[in-house]
Amino acid sequence: MNQIVLEHVTKSFTTKSLGTVVAVRDFNLSVKKGECFSFLGPSGCGKTTTLRMIAGFEDLSEGSIYLGGRLVSDKRKNIYLPPEKRELGMVFQAFAVWPHLNVYENVAFPLKVKKRPHSEIKKRVALALHHCDLDGLEKVYPSDLSGGQQQRIALARAIVVNPDVMLLDEPLSNLDPHLRESMRFEIKRLQKEFGFTIIFVTHDQAEAMALSDRMLVMDMGNIQQIGTPQELYHKPVNRFVHSFLGQSNFTDVVIRDGKAFLKEDESNLLFSGTSLDLKGDYVMATRPNAIDLNRQDGYKTTILKRTSKTDFMEYLVSVGKGSIMVQTPHRNFFRAGDPCFIKIKDPAWYKPEKKDIEEERERRNTI
């Protein structure tokens, strides 16, 4: 069963300096009941705007939104259900806890707004606090708690209404790395216990990969790709998705006769693939951890820089007038200046981007 359905959703608005901007364009998506689905993309790509339309904080310009089979937004039919009637839980980037209310009062607030009986409020708040590991902190004020505990208050306040859908907008970005990792597990645990559907908005690829059953990558208001984290990482449909999920190298090449030559020097062979059935100008995309760095076979080059990471060694090697990053186990040891060879495995091939695309991304970041 589909819990959330967006059909041809578009959102446009006008700014004084930039004129009309299409923040979300012809957005089509179905999210299944109980699924954790992430929206991933850079600032200005439209992911938060889409979340706000689902929540009812923004009206859409075109299209329809269904929650649990119920039509909640449709511009053509003039249907708009306000946020408080959509039965959603929400957690924001800023924890949005009320400093003048203690923990109990913060969590109880949405039930009091709904005028639920006192006995029900007490029972449901106690359950929410227990599930969020906030037992015994009922009378404590948020200012006396850590960032992680404040985020737990926000989660408890969201689940206390027993939502079918939980909307999470960059909820972990204000936490330190250790807390972020632990809160990811807490969110998945709560989802399993309560069975709600999650829409998770983030620009952090690690969070999206760790939490998602499926995810999408957005760019400039458009969906670029939808799939599982593994599908998007291993089979990105374009250069943007490749660059946004994991570290990437991009090298301009010319392909002829199944071989890729550096574009700056078409006699300099970089890659030879018997099944490479392409021709002309391309961008070769590679993952740093999918390049074989060795001492005898492949493209001959030189180590420019070496960096020791926690779990691997990272090398910058010369390729023509540019460079490529390579990640290897610590046992594969080179020094800066050492000659070496690289063998590129299963690269992706993309046509060069138009020059105005990056300019448009930068423009959107100012909105």
N, C-alpha and C positions, 0 to 999 in steps of 0.2 A: 504493500500500500504506500502511495506517495503522501507524505506528510506536508510537504511544501512544494508548490508548483508556481513558477513564474512563466508567463507567456508573453513574448514580444514586449517586455518591459523596457521603456525608455524614459530617461530623465534629463531634461534640458533646463538650464537656467542662464540668466544674463548677468554679467558683471560690468562695472563701469569701465574697467581698464582693458578687459579681454573680449568684451562682446558676448555673444551667445556661445555657450559651451555645452556640448552633449556629454554629460557625465557618465551616463550608462546608455548603451545603444543596443536595441533589439535583443534583450537578455532573455534566454530561454533555459530553464533549469527545472529538474524534478529531483527532490530529495526524499529518500525513503524513510519510513517510520523507524526510529531507533538508530539512524545513521549519524555518524559524525562527519560533517562535510565542511571543508575549509575553503575560504576565499583567500587567495594569495596574490599579491601584486605590490608594486611600488606605490608610494604616496601619489595621490591624484589619479589613480587608475579607475576609481569608481566603486571599490569594494565596500567601503563604509556607507556610501550613499545607497547602495543596494540593500545593505542590512537595515538601514533606517527606513527604507520603503517597506521592507517586510514587517518591521516593527510598527509601522504606521506613523513614525515621526516625520516622514517626508511623503507627500503625495506624488504619484507618478504622472508623467506627462502622457504616456501611452501604455497600453497593455493591461494585463490582469495578474492578480496575485491570489492564490488559493492557499488556505491553511486548513489541514484536516478535511479537505473536500469542500470547505465553505469559501465562497467568494468574498474577500475582504477589501479588495481594491480593484476598481475598473473605471478608468477615466471616461470611456465612451458611454458606459451605463450610469455614470455619476454615482458610483458606489464607493464609499470610503468608511471603513470601520475604525474608530479611534483606538489608540494603543491599549487603553485600559480594558477594552472589550475583546482583545485578541488572545488573551490568556497565555502570554509569553513570559518567560523569565529572561532578564537581561543583566549582563555584567559588563561594565565599561572599563576602558583603559585607566581612567582616573577612578579610584575605587568607589567614589560617590557615596561614601558612608556619611551620615550626619553626625558632626562632631558633638552636638549638644544632646544627642541621644546615646544611651548606653547600648551595649551589644543586644540585649533582649529587645529594647525598643526599636532599634534599627531593623532587626529581623521581623518583628511583629508588624511593622508599619504597613506593608501592603495588605495584610489581613484586616487591620483596623480600617483602612480605606474602604475595604469591601464590606465592612460592618459585620464581620463574622462574630459568633458568640465567644465570650471570654474563655470559656472552657476549651473550645476548639482552638483558639489562638494559642493558648498555653501549651496544649498538647503538640500542635504542629511546630511551634517554635522550638520546643524541647527536642523534637525529632530532628529538625534541621540543624540545630546546634550540635547535636550528637554526631550526625553524619559528617559535619565539617570540623570535628575535633575542637569544638569551642565550649565543651562542658565546663561549668564552673566559672565562666567569664561573663555571665549574664549581666552583672551590675558594673562591669568595667567599661570605661569610655574609650573610643577608638584611639585617642591621642596617647594612651598608655600602652598600646599594642604595637607589635612589629608590622611591617608592610605585608608580610605573608598572612598574619592573623587578620589584618584589615581586609585583605582580599577574600579570606574565608567568610568574613561577615557578609560581603557582597554576594558570594556564592550561596550562603545560607538564606539570605533574603530573597534570592532568585528561586531557589527550590522550594521555599516554604509555601508557595502558591500552587504546588504540584503541576508545573507547566508541562504541556506536551512538547513544547519547543523551547530550547534555551539558545539565546543569541549572545555570543561572546565577542566583544569588539576590542581586540588587542588587550585582553585582560591580564596578561603576564608581563607586559613590556616595562612596567615600573618596578619589577622585582629583580633582585640580583640573580646571577646565573644558577646558583644552587637551588634557590627557592623556585625559580621558573621550572626547573626540571621536576622537582617534587610536586608542584602544583599541576603539572601535566598529568601525572599519575592520579592525583586527586580528582581531577575533572573526569577522567575515564572511569574511575571507580564510581563516582556519583552517577554517571550516565548508566553504568551497568546496573546499579542498585535501583535507580528510579525509572529507567527506560525511556528517558526523553530523547528527542532528536536535537542535535547540536548543529548550529551554523557558527563557525569559528572564523573570525576575520583577523588576518595577521599579515605582516610583511616578512615574518621570520620563517624561513624555509624549514629549519629544524623542528619548530613547533608544528607546522603543518604536516610534515612527514611523520612525526611521532604520533600525532593525534588522529589523523584522518583515516576514515574508511575510503573516502574519495575526496577529491579536491579539484579546484579549477585555478588556473592562472589567468589574471586579467591584465590588460594593457590598454590604456587610453579609452576606457569605457567599453572595451570589447572582450569577450571571452576568447582566449587563445587556445585553451585545451582543457578538457575534462577527463578525469580518469583516476585510477588508483595512484598513490604516491610512486609505486614502482614503475607504472606505465609512463608517468610524466618524467621521471628521472632517466629511465633507460631509453625511452622512445619519444623525446620532445619533438613536436611537430615543426618548430621553427627556432630560429636563433634566439629570440627573446626568451622562450621557455627554457631553452638549454642554459642560457646565462643566469636565469633566475633560480634554477634549482641546482645547487652545487657549484663548485668552481669550474671554470671553463677557460680554454684557450681558443682563440679565433685567429686563423691565419688565412690571408688572401692568397688564393692559388689559381692557377690555370690548369684545366684538365684536358688532356688529349691522349688518345690511345690507351685508356685505362690507367693513366698515371697522372699524379698531381705535382706540378712544378710551382715553385715560388713565383708569385705574380711579378715581383720586382726583378726576378732573374729567371726567365723561362727555360734556362738550361740547368737549373739547380733542382734536381729530383728530390722531392720530400716524401712521397708515398706512392707505392705501386700496388694496385689491387686488381686481380684478374677479373673480378666481377663488377668493377666500377664502370657502369654504362652511362657516363655523363660526359659533357663536353662544354668548354667555355669557362667563363669566370665564375668562381664559387668561393665560399668561405668554408674552410675546413674547421670543424668544431671537435675538440678533444677534451677528455677529462684528465686532469693531472695524474690521477691514480690508475689510468689505463694506458700509460706509456711505459714501455720497457727501456730502462736506462742501463746500458751495459758498456763493455770495453772492446767489443770486436765486430758488431754487426748492426747495420742500419744506416741512418743518416749521421754522417760524421759532424761533430760539433764540439763545443767547449763549455765547461761549467762557468757560469758568470757569478753565481752567488749560491751559498748554501745556508739553510736555516734549519735548526733542529727543533722539531715539534714534539709534543708529548708522545704521539703514537707513530710518527713517521718522520722521515727526512724530506725536506722540500728543497728542490733545486731549481734555479733559473738557468736555462741553457740557451745559447745563441742559436737563432734560426734566421738566416739572412741578415737583414738590418734590424730585425726584431728579436723576440725571445718567446720561449714556451716554458711554462711551469710544469715540473714533474715531481710527483710524490712517490717515494719508495720506502720499504722497510729500513730501519736503522742499519741493518747489516750490509746494505748496499751503499758503501761509503766512498764519496769522492770529495776532493777539495776544490775550492775556487781556482780556476785556471787549468784544471785537469782536462785533457782530451777525453771524449766519450762518444758514444753512439746512442741514438734513440730509435726505437721501432714503435710506430704508432699503430694501435689496435682499434679496429672498428670505429673510425671517425664518422661523424655526421656531416652532411653536406647541405649548405644553404646558399641560396642566391644572395648577393650583396643587398643590404638594406638601402632604401632611398635616404638621401642626406637629410631630408626635412623631418624624418621620423623622430630622431633624438631631440631635435629642436622643439617638437610638439610635446614630447614627454616633459622637457624642462619647463615649458610654458604651463603645463597642467600642475606641476609641483608648486607653482606660485599661487594657485587658486585657493 
